[in-house]
Amino acid sequence: MNWNDAAEDLLASILARTPRPVRDQAEQSLRAEAESMAENEGKNRINVETVVAAWVRTTPQSLRPEMPRQMEQLGLDPSEYEWLFE
C-alpha cells in the first residue's frame, strides 16, 4: 500500500508523541488500520484523512477527549474530523 508524503509525515508526528514503550506497537496498529480502511474503501494510497481516522479508531475511548487538542498541536483542524468522534 502506498502512503503519500503528508500521511507519512503525520504518522511520524503522531508517533513522536507516543511513549517509547508502546511506539512500535502503535505504529503497527496505525499502519494496519489505515491500510485496512483504505483497502475496504477501494483506495490504493493512504492520505492524511485515512491516517487521522485510523488514529482515532486505534486510540482507547478514554483518551479520545484529548485528541482535538492534539490535532491542533499537529496543525490539523479538529472540526474537520468531528464525524470521527460521533
DRENTOR-976304 format. One record per atom (N, C-alpha, C, CB): x, y, z; atom name. Coordinates in pm, whole numbers. Glycine has a CB too. Layout:
<recs>
{east: X; north: Y; up: Z; a: CA}
...
</recs>
This chain:
<recs>
{east: 84; north: -117; up: 0; a: N}
{east: 0; north: 0; up: 0; a: CA}
{east: 89; north: 124; up: 0; a: C}
{east: -96; north: 0; up: 122; a: CB}
{east: 56; north: 220; up: -82; a: N}
{east: 132; north: 344; up: -91; a: CA}
{east: 81; north: 448; up: 8; a: C}
{east: 125; north: 400; up: -234; a: CB}
{east: 172; north: 522; up: 62; a: N}
{east: 141; north: 631; up: 155; a: CA}
{east: 190; north: 760; up: 92; a: C}
{east: 205; north: 609; up: 296; a: CB}
{east: 107; north: 865; up: 90; a: N}
{east: 159; north: 992; up: 39; a: CA}
{east: 246; north: 1056; up: 146; a: C}
{east: 44; north: 1087; up: -3; a: CB}
{east: 327; north: 1153; up: 105; a: N}
{east: 424; north: 1214; up: 197; a: CA}
{east: 357; north: 1278; up: 318; a: C}
{east: 506; north: 1318; up: 123; a: CB}
{east: 245; north: 1344; up: 297; a: N}
{east: 176; north: 1411; up: 408; a: CA}
{east: 126; north: 1308; up: 510; a: C}
{east: 58; north: 1496; up: 356; a: CB}
{east: 80; north: 1194; up: 462; a: N}
{east: 33; north: 1088; up: 552; a: CA}
{east: 150; north: 1031; up: 633; a: C}
{east: -36; north: 975; up: 472; a: CB}
{east: 263; north: 1009; up: 568; a: N}
{east: 383; north: 960; up: 638; a: CA}
{east: 431; north: 1061; up: 742; a: C}
{east: 497; north: 930; up: 538; a: CB}
{east: 427; north: 1189; up: 706; a: N}
{east: 469; north: 1293; up: 799; a: CA}
{east: 377; north: 1299; up: 921; a: C}
{east: 473; north: 1429; up: 729; a: CB}
{east: 248; north: 1289; up: 897; a: N}
{east: 153; north: 1290; up: 1008; a: CA}
{east: 175; north: 1170; up: 1099; a: C}
{east: 9; north: 1293; up: 957; a: CB}
{east: 192; north: 1053; up: 1040; a: N}
{east: 218; north: 933; up: 1119; a: CA}
{east: 342; north: 952; up: 1205; a: C}
{east: 235; north: 810; up: 1028; a: CB}
{east: 447; north: 1006; up: 1148; a: N}
{east: 571; north: 1029; up: 1224; a: CA}
{east: 548; north: 1127; up: 1339; a: C}
{east: 682; north: 1082; up: 1131; a: CB}
{east: 468; north: 1229; up: 1314; a: N}
{east: 438; north: 1327; up: 1420; a: CA}
{east: 357; north: 1265; up: 1532; a: C}
{east: 363; north: 1447; up: 1361; a: CB}
{east: 261; north: 1182; up: 1497; a: N}
{east: 180; north: 1113; up: 1598; a: CA}
{east: 269; north: 1022; up: 1681; a: C}
{east: 65; north: 1032; up: 1533; a: CB}
{east: 353; north: 947; up: 1614; a: N}
{east: 440; north: 852; up: 1685; a: CA}
{east: 542; north: 923; up: 1772; a: C}
{east: 511; north: 762; up: 1586; a: CB}
{east: 586; north: 1040; up: 1733; a: N}
{east: 682; north: 1115; up: 1814; a: CA}
{east: 622; north: 1153; up: 1949; a: C}
{east: 728; north: 1242; up: 1739; a: CB}
{east: 490; north: 1162; up: 1957; a: N}
{east: 420; north: 1197; up: 2081; a: CA}
{east: 378; north: 1073; up: 2159; a: C}
{east: 298; north: 1282; up: 2050; a: CB}
{east: 405; north: 958; up: 2104; a: N}
{east: 366; north: 831; up: 2166; a: CA}
{east: 478; north: 784; up: 2258; a: C}
{east: 333; north: 723; up: 2059; a: CB}
{east: 445; north: 742; up: 2380; a: N}
{east: 551; north: 694; up: 2470; a: CA}
{east: 634; north: 582; up: 2406; a: C}
{east: 489; north: 644; up: 2602; a: CB}
{east: 764; north: 589; up: 2425; a: N}
{east: 856; north: 490; up: 2365; a: CA}
{east: 818; north: 344; up: 2388; a: C}
{east: 993; north: 512; up: 2418; a: CB}
{east: 777; north: 306; up: 2509; a: N}
{east: 748; north: 163; up: 2530; a: CA}
{east: 638; north: 106; up: 2440; a: C}
{east: 709; north: 143; up: 2673; a: CB}
{east: 549; north: 193; up: 2390; a: N}
{east: 440; north: 143; up: 2306; a: CA}
{east: 446; north: 197; up: 2163; a: C}
{east: 306; north: 179; up: 2368; a: CB}
{east: 552; north: 269; up: 2129; a: N}
{east: 562; north: 335; up: 1999; a: CA}
{east: 559; north: 235; up: 1883; a: C}
{east: 689; north: 417; up: 1992; a: CB}
{east: 638; north: 128; up: 1891; a: N}
{east: 640; north: 31; up: 1781; a: CA}
{east: 505; north: -36; up: 1763; a: C}
{east: 748; north: -75; up: 1806; a: CB}
{east: 443; north: -71; up: 1874; a: N}
{east: 311; north: -134; up: 1868; a: CA}
{east: 209; north: -35; up: 1810; a: C}
{east: 266; north: -181; up: 2009; a: CB}
{east: 217; north: 91; up: 1851; a: N}
{east: 126; north: 193; up: 1800; a: CA}
{east: 144; north: 210; up: 1649; a: C}
{east: 149; north: 326; up: 1871; a: CB}
{east: 269; north: 211; up: 1604; a: N}
{east: 294; north: 225; up: 1461; a: CA}
{east: 235; north: 107; up: 1383; a: C}
{east: 445; north: 236; up: 1433; a: CB}
{east: 256; north: -13; up: 1432; a: N}
{east: 200; north: -130; up: 1364; a: CA}
{east: 48; north: -124; up: 1359; a: C}
{east: 244; north: -259; up: 1435; a: CB}
{east: -14; north: -85; up: 1471; a: N}
{east: -160; north: -76; up: 1476; a: CA}
{east: -213; north: 31; up: 1383; a: C}
{east: -205; north: -47; up: 1619; a: CB}
{east: -150; north: 148; up: 1385; a: N}
{east: -195; north: 258; up: 1299; a: CA}
{east: -179; north: 224; up: 1152; a: C}
{east: -118; north: 385; up: 1332; a: CB}
{east: -64; north: 169; up: 1117; a: N}
{east: -42; north: 133; up: 976; a: CA}
{east: -142; north: 26; up: 930; a: C}
{east: 102; north: 82; up: 955; a: CB}
{east: -160; north: -75; up: 1012; a: N}
{east: -253; north: -183; up: 975; a: CA}
{east: -395; north: -131; up: 961; a: C}
{east: -248; north: -295; up: 1080; a: CB}
{east: -438; north: -47; up: 1054; a: N}
{east: -574; north: 8; up: 1049; a: CA}
{east: -592; north: 98; up: 928; a: C}
{east: -605; north: 86; up: 1177; a: CB}
{east: -495; north: 187; up: 902; a: N}
{east: -505; north: 277; up: 787; a: CA}
{east: -509; north: 198; up: 656; a: C}
{east: -386; north: 375; up: 785; a: CB}
{east: -425; north: 98; up: 645; a: N}
{east: -422; north: 18; up: 521; a: CA}
{east: -549; north: -64; up: 505; a: C}
{east: -299; north: -74; up: 521; a: CB}
{east: -601; north: -116; up: 613; a: N}
{east: -727; north: -190; up: 608; a: CA}
{east: -842; north: -99; up: 566; a: C}
{east: -756; north: -255; up: 745; a: CB}
{east: -846; north: 20; up: 624; a: N}
{east: -951; north: 115; up: 589; a: CA}
{east: -943; north: 153; up: 441; a: C}
{east: -941; north: 242; up: 676; a: CB}
{east: -824; north: 183; up: 394; a: N}
{east: -806; north: 221; up: 254; a: CA}
{east: -848; north: 106; up: 162; a: C}
{east: -660; north: 261; up: 226; a: CB}
{east: -806; north: -13; up: 197; a: N}
{east: -840; north: -130; up: 115; a: CA}
{east: -992; north: -149; up: 109; a: C}
{east: -773; north: -257; up: 171; a: CB}
{east: -1058; north: -135; up: 224; a: N}
{east: -1204; north: -151; up: 229; a: CA}
{east: -1276; north: -44; up: 147; a: C}
{east: -1252; north: -146; up: 373; a: CB}
{east: -1212; north: 72; up: 132; a: N}
{east: -1271; north: 181; up: 54; a: CA}
{east: -1227; north: 177; up: -92; a: C}
{east: -1233; north: 316; up: 115; a: CB}
{east: -1150; north: 77; up: -129; a: N}
{east: -1104; north: 63; up: -266; a: CA}
{east: -993; north: 159; up: -305; a: C}
{east: -1219; north: 82; up: -358; a: CB}
{east: -924; north: 213; up: -206; a: N}
{east: -815; north: 305; up: -232; a: CA}
{east: -683; north: 228; up: -238; a: C}
{east: -809; north: 416; up: -125; a: CB}
{east: -587; north: 281; up: -313; a: N}
{east: -455; north: 218; up: -316; a: CA}
{east: -348; north: 310; up: -258; a: C}
{east: -418; north: 179; up: -459; a: CB}
{east: -393; north: 420; up: -196; a: N}
{east: -299; north: 516; up: -139; a: CA}
{east: -357; north: 570; up: -8; a: C}
{east: -272; north: 633; up: -240; a: CB}
{east: -270; north: 579; up: 92; a: N}
{east: -308; north: 632; up: 222; a: CA}
{east: -289; north: 783; up: 221; a: C}
{east: -225; north: 565; up: 337; a: CB}
{east: -392; north: 856; up: 266; a: N}
{east: -381; north: 1002; up: 276; a: CA}
{east: -398; north: 1045; up: 421; a: C}
{east: -487; north: 1071; up: 185; a: CB}
{east: -389; north: 1175; up: 446; a: N}
{east: -397; north: 1229; up: 583; a: CA}
{east: -529; north: 1191; up: 649; a: C}
{east: -380; north: 1382; up: 581; a: CB}
{east: -639; north: 1203; up: 578; a: N}
{east: -770; north: 1173; up: 637; a: CA}
{east: -776; north: 1028; up: 685; a: C}
{east: -882; north: 1198; up: 534; a: CB}
{east: -720; north: 938; up: 609; a: N}
{east: -718; north: 797; up: 649; a: CA}
{east: -633; north: 777; up: 773; a: C}
{east: -667; north: 709; up: 535; a: CB}
{east: -520; north: 846; up: 782; a: N}
{east: -434; north: 835; up: 900; a: CA}
{east: -506; north: 888; up: 1023; a: C}
{east: -301; north: 912; up: 878; a: CB}
{east: -575; north: 1001; up: 1009; a: N}
{east: -648; north: 1057; up: 1122; a: CA}
{east: -757; north: 960; up: 1167; a: C}
{east: -709; north: 1195; up: 1086; a: CB}
{east: -831; north: 905; up: 1073; a: N}
{east: -937; north: 811; up: 1109; a: CA}
{east: -879; north: 687; up: 1178; a: C}
{east: -1015; north: 769; up: 983; a: CB}
{east: -768; north: 637; up: 1129; a: N}
{east: -704; north: 520; up: 1191; a: CA}
{east: -654; north: 555; up: 1330; a: C}
{east: -588; north: 468; up: 1104; a: CB}
{east: -602; north: 676; up: 1346; a: N}
{east: -553; north: 722; up: 1476; a: CA}
{east: -667; north: 725; up: 1577; a: C}
{east: -490; north: 862; up: 1464; a: CB}
{east: -781; north: 779; up: 1536; a: N}
{east: -897; north: 783; up: 1627; a: CA}
{east: -942; north: 642; up: 1660; a: C}
{east: -1013; north: 863; up: 1563; a: CB}
{east: -954; north: 557; up: 1560; a: N}
{east: -1001; north: 419; up: 1583; a: CA}
{east: -909; north: 339; up: 1674; a: C}
{east: -1016; north: 347; up: 1451; a: CB}
{east: -780; north: 365; up: 1667; a: N}
{east: -686; north: 285; up: 1747; a: CA}
{east: -657; north: 347; up: 1883; a: C}
{east: -556; north: 268; up: 1671; a: CB}
{east: -712; north: 464; up: 1909; a: N}
{east: -694; north: 529; up: 2038; a: CA}
{east: -801; north: 481; up: 2135; a: C}
{east: -698; north: 684; up: 2024; a: CB}
{east: -763; north: 440; up: 2254; a: N}
{east: -863; north: 397; up: 2352; a: CA}
{east: -967; north: 507; up: 2377; a: C}
{east: -796; north: 357; up: 2484; a: CB}
{east: -1090; north: 466; up: 2396; a: N}
{east: -1201; north: 559; up: 2417; a: CA}
{east: -1171; north: 660; up: 2529; a: C}
{east: -1329; north: 481; up: 2450; a: CB}
{east: -1105; north: 614; up: 2633; a: N}
{east: -1077; north: 702; up: 2747; a: CA}
{east: -981; north: 816; up: 2713; a: C}
{east: -1020; north: 621; up: 2861; a: CB}
{east: -902; north: 800; up: 2607; a: N}
{east: -805; north: 903; up: 2567; a: CA}
{east: -856; north: 994; up: 2455; a: C}
{east: -677; north: 837; up: 2524; a: CB}
{east: -967; north: 960; up: 2396; a: N}
{east: -1017; north: 1037; up: 2281; a: CA}
{east: -1055; north: 1181; up: 2312; a: C}
{east: -1134; north: 968; up: 2224; a: CB}
{east: -1102; north: 1214; up: 2433; a: N}
{east: -1135; north: 1355; up: 2458; a: CA}
{east: -1016; north: 1450; up: 2441; a: C}
{east: -1190; north: 1369; up: 2599; a: CB}
{east: -895; north: 1401; up: 2453; a: N}
{east: -774; north: 1483; up: 2435; a: CA}
{east: -735; north: 1499; up: 2289; a: C}
{east: -659; north: 1422; up: 2512; a: CB}
{east: -793; north: 1421; up: 2201; a: N}
{east: -749; north: 1420; up: 2062; a: CA}
{east: -768; north: 1552; up: 1988; a: C}
{east: -821; north: 1313; up: 1989; a: CB}
{east: -878; north: 1626; up: 2007; a: N}
{east: -889; north: 1754; up: 1936; a: CA}
{east: -773; north: 1849; up: 1969; a: C}
{east: -1021; north: 1821; up: 1970; a: CB}
{east: -732; north: 1853; up: 2093; a: N}
{east: -618; north: 1938; up: 2132; a: CA}
{east: -491; north: 1888; up: 2064; a: C}
{east: -600; north: 1939; up: 2286; a: CB}
{east: -473; north: 1758; up: 2061; a: N}
{east: -355; north: 1701; up: 1996; a: CA}
{east: -357; north: 1728; up: 1846; a: C}
{east: -347; north: 1550; up: 2023; a: CB}
{east: -474; north: 1720; up: 1786; a: N}
{east: -486; north: 1751; up: 1643; a: CA}
{east: -442; north: 1894; up: 1615; a: C}
{east: -630; north: 1729; up: 1594; a: CB}
{east: -488; north: 1987; up: 1699; a: N}
{east: -449; north: 2127; up: 1682; a: CA}
{east: -298; north: 2143; up: 1691; a: C}
{east: -518; north: 2216; up: 1787; a: CB}
{east: -238; north: 2073; up: 1785; a: N}
{east: -92; north: 2082; up: 1802; a: CA}
{east: -18; north: 2028; up: 1679; a: C}
{east: -49; north: 2005; up: 1926; a: CB}
{east: -82; north: 1939; up: 1606; a: N}
{east: -21; north: 1882; up: 1485; a: CA}
{east: -59; north: 1962; up: 1360; a: C}
{east: -64; north: 1737; up: 1468; a: CB}
{east: -129; north: 2074; up: 1380; a: N}
{east: -165; north: 2159; up: 1267; a: CA}
{east: -292; north: 2116; up: 1196; a: C}
{east: -54; north: 2161; up: 1170; a: CB}
{east: -371; north: 2030; up: 1257; a: N}
{east: -496; north: 1984; up: 1197; a: CA}
{east: -612; north: 2062; up: 1257; a: C}
{east: -516; north: 1831; up: 1220; a: CB}
{east: -719; north: 2077; up: 1182; a: N}
{east: -839; north: 2143; up: 1231; a: CA}
{east: -934; north: 2034; up: 1281; a: C}
{east: -907; north: 2231; up: 1119; a: CB}
{east: -951; north: 2022; up: 1414; a: N}
{east: -1035; north: 1915; up: 1469; a: CA}
{east: -1179; north: 1919; up: 1419; a: C}
{east: -1035; north: 1923; up: 1618; a: CB}
{east: -1229; north: 2037; up: 1382; a: N}
{east: -1368; north: 2046; up: 1335; a: CA}
{east: -1388; north: 1967; up: 1204; a: C}
{east: -1408; north: 2193; up: 1314; a: CB}
{east: -1280; north: 1948; up: 1129; a: N}
{east: -1290; north: 1871; up: 1005; a: CA}
{east: -1307; north: 1721; up: 1031; a: C}
{east: -1167; north: 1894; up: 919; a: CB}
{east: -1279; north: 1680; up: 1155; a: N}
{east: -1282; north: 1538; up: 1188; a: CA}
{east: -1383; north: 1504; up: 1297; a: C}
{east: -1145; north: 1493; up: 1230; a: CB}
{east: -1475; north: 1597; up: 1325; a: N}
{east: -1575; north: 1573; up: 1429; a: CA}
{east: -1654; north: 1444; up: 1405; a: C}
{east: -1671; north: 1691; up: 1436; a: CB}
{east: -1679; north: 1413; up: 1279; a: N}
{east: -1757; north: 1294; up: 1245; a: CA}
{east: -1692; north: 1165; up: 1296; a: C}
{east: -1775; north: 1286; up: 1095; a: CB}
{east: -1563; north: 1168; up: 1321; a: N}
{east: -1493; north: 1050; up: 1370; a: CA}
{east: -1522; north: 1022; up: 1518; a: C}
{east: -1343; north: 1066; up: 1349; a: CB}
{east: -1571; north: 1123; up: 1587; a: N}
{east: -1594; north: 1110; up: 1730; a: CA}
{east: -1741; north: 1084; up: 1764; a: C}
{east: -1548; north: 1234; up: 1801; a: CB}
{east: -1825; north: 1074; up: 1665; a: N}
{east: -1969; north: 1053; up: 1690; a: CA}
{east: -2000; north: 909; up: 1720; a: C}
{east: -2050; north: 1098; up: 1571; a: CB}
</recs>
